[in-house]
Amino acid sequence: MELGLEGRNFVLVGGTTGMGYGTARALAGDGANVALLARDGQRAEERAQELTTEFGIRAMGIAVDATESGGAVDRAVDRAAEELGPLRGLAVTAGPMNQQGPFLEHGDDSWDWYYQLILMATVRSCRAVIPHLQRNGGGTIVTTAAYSVRAPKILIPPYNALKASVLTLSKILAKTHGPDGIRVNVVCPGLFDTETNDHIREHRAQQYGVPLEDAIYTHLSSNPDWNMRVALGRGGRPHEAGELIAFLLGDRAAYMTGAVINIDGGTDF
């Protein structure tokens, strides 16, 4: 099924790893051009070249830290528009889970870290892209929250709270900019097996005596502090989230805005 993305230009914030790169591949596979914004500029350029070689689309990598103020994200988005052409959408997938512990173990530094990485990175990205979409007659935005905003986990209070704020922000943007022809939807992933888990996967596999691909899920479902039960019995794959995000960015989802969509394998429902 074609998604109506061919020849369109999209900005992906956090587009070099995990669900972000899964999204980039899904968009490129449907003929879209992409700008990958990430802290690691070299990796962004390498990923962009991979997409160009495999799919024959135009892709570029731009080094930018979306957690920093000062207009860097605006400049990166402007550069993407200059080199690719008029922008039609944005996906923000940055915001890994880190610094785990119960509420009283999270000081201001932890809360500030999550605030910048999750909420303000999304705010800056949307603020930079929306004027382009307005000038171009509309477009689409997909943000990422988490399934746990509706089933909070006690070991990640800042993550849950700030992801919930992304959900609220996205609904505000959907209402504010619907008249501009801009759709905004939210994807809420559950457990996904991405590169951010690489550093703990081998340890957990040895601990539980399970294959590497089952290690993270086995730990989270066995640990009473997480008690994470997934109906499908596994973690998600990056391409599965990427294909959903690409669908939401395309014409097949033309009457969807303000939607909050779980992609979690049936977790704690």
Residue pairs with C-beta under 8 A, 6 or more apart in sequence:
1 252
2 30
3 30
3 246
3 247
3 249
3 250
3 251
3 252
4 30
4 250
4 251
4 252
5 27
5 30
5 31
5 32
5 246
5 249
5 250
5 251
6 30
6 31
6 32
7 31
7 32
7 33
8 32
8 33
8 88
8 89
9 32
9 33
9 34
9 35
9 80
9 81
9 84
9 85
9 86
9 87
9 88
10 27
10 32
10 33
10 34
10 35
10 87
10 88
10 89
10 90
10 91
10 249
11 34
11 35
11 37
11 77
11 80
11 87
11 89
11 90
11 91
11 125
11 129
12 20
12 23
12 24
12 27
12 34
12 35
12 36
12 37
12 90
12 91
12 93
13 20
13 37
13 38
13 66
13 73
13 90
13 91
13 92
13 93
13 94
13 121
13 125
14 20
14 37
14 38
14 66
14 92
14 93
14 94
14 95
15 21
15 23
15 24
15 34
15 35
15 36
15 37
15 38
15 44
15 47
15 91
15 93
16 24
16 36
16 38
16 40
16 43
16 44
16 47
16 61
17 38
17 194
17 195
17 196
18 93
18 192
18 194
18 195
18 196
18 238
19 93
19 144
19 189
19 192
19 194
19 238
19 241
19 242
19 245
20 36
20 38
20 91
20 93
20 94
21 47
21 238
21 242
22 237
22 238
22 239
22 240
22 241
22 242
22 243
22 245
23 91
23 93
23 241
23 242
23 245
23 246
24 34
24 36
24 47
24 51
24 59
24 242
25 51
25 55
25 239
25 242
26 239
26 242
26 243
26 245
26 246
27 34
27 242
27 246
27 249
28 34
28 51
28 54
28 55
28 57
28 59
29 55
30 246
30 250
31 55
31 57
32 57
32 246
33 57
33 58
33 59
33 84
33 85
34 48
34 51
34 57
34 59
34 60
35 59
35 60
35 61
35 62
35 76
35 77
35 79
35 80
35 83
35 84
36 44
36 47
36 48
36 59
36 60
36 61
36 62
37 44
37 62
37 64
37 66
37 73
37 76
37 77
37 80
37 125
38 44
38 61
38 62
38 63
38 64
38 94
39 63
39 64
39 65
40 63
41 61
41 62
41 63
42 61
42 63
43 61
44 61
44 62
44 63
45 60
45 61
46 61
47 59
47 61
48 59
48 60
48 61
49 59
51 57
51 59
52 58
52 59
58 84
60 80
60 83
60 84
62 76
62 79
62 80
64 72
64 73
64 75
64 76
65 72
66 72
66 73
66 94
66 120
66 121
66 124
66 125
67 116
67 117
67 120
67 121
68 116
69 120
69 124
73 124
73 125
73 127
73 128
74 124
74 127
74 128
76 128
77 87
77 125
77 128
77 129
77 132
78 128
80 87
81 87
81 132
86 132
86 135
86 136
87 129
87 132
87 133
87 136
87 139
88 133
88 136
88 139
88 140
88 249
89 129
89 133
89 139
89 140
89 141
89 142
89 249
90 125
90 126
90 129
90 133
90 139
90 140
90 141
90 142
91 141
91 142
91 143
91 245
91 249
92 121
92 122
92 125
92 126
92 141
92 142
92 143
92 144
93 144
93 241
93 245
94 117
94 121
95 117
95 118
95 121
95 122
95 144
95 163
95 166
96 117
96 196
97 146
97 156
97 159
97 196
98 113
98 159
99 106
99 110
99 113
99 114
99 158
100 155
100 156
101 155
102 154
102 155
102 157
103 154
103 157
106 157
106 158
110 158
111 158
113 158
114 158
114 159
114 161
114 162
115 158
115 162
118 159
118 162
118 163
118 165
118 166
119 162
119 165
119 166
119 169
122 143
122 166
122 169
123 169
126 141
126 143
126 169
126 173
129 139
129 141
130 141
130 173
130 177
130 180
130 182
132 139
133 139
133 141
133 177
133 180
133 181
133 182
134 177
134 180
134 182
137 181
138 180
138 181
138 182
138 183
139 181
139 182
139 183
140 182
140 183
140 184
140 185
140 248
140 249
140 250
140 253
141 170
141 173
141 182
141 183
141 184
141 185
142 184
142 185
142 186
142 187
142 245
142 248
142 249
143 166
143 167
143 169
143 170
143 184
143 185
143 186
143 187
144 166
144 186
144 187
144 188
144 189
145 163
145 164
145 166
145 167
145 170
145 186
145 187
145 188
145 260
146 159
146 160
146 163
146 188
146 189
146 190
147 188
147 189
147 190
147 262
147 264
147 267
147 268
148 156
148 159
148 160
148 163
148 190
149 160
149 163
149 164
149 167
149 188
150 188
151 267
151 268
151 269
152 160
153 160
153 225
153 226
153 228
154 225
155 225
155 226
166 186
167 186
167 188
167 260
170 184
170 185
170 186
170 258
171 184
171 186
171 258
171 260
173 182
173 184
174 183
174 184
174 185
174 257
174 258
175 258
177 184
178 257
183 248
183 253
183 254
183 256
183 257
184 257
184 258
185 248
185 253
185 256
185 257
185 258
185 259
185 260
185 261
186 259
186 260
186 261
187 241
187 244
187 245
187 248
187 261
187 263
188 260
188 261
188 262
188 263
188 264
189 236
189 241
189 263
189 264
190 228
190 230
190 235
190 236
190 262
190 263
190 264
190 265
190 267
191 216
191 217
191 220
191 228
191 230
191 235
191 236
191 264
191 265
191 267
192 235
192 236
192 237
192 238
192 241
193 213
193 216
193 217
193 235
193 236
193 237
193 238
194 238
197 216
200 215
200 216
201 212
201 215
201 216
202 212
202 215
203 215
204 210
204 215
204 216
204 218
204 219
205 211
205 212
205 214
205 215
207 215
207 219
208 215
208 218
208 219
208 222
210 218
213 234
213 235
214 234
216 235
217 228
217 230
217 233
217 234
217 235
219 226
220 226
220 228
221 227
221 228
221 229
221 230
228 267
228 268
229 267
229 268
230 264
230 265
230 266
230 267
231 265
231 266
231 267
231 269
232 265
232 266
233 265
234 265
235 265
236 263
236 264
236 265
240 263
241 263
244 261
244 263
247 253
248 256
248 259
248 261
262 269
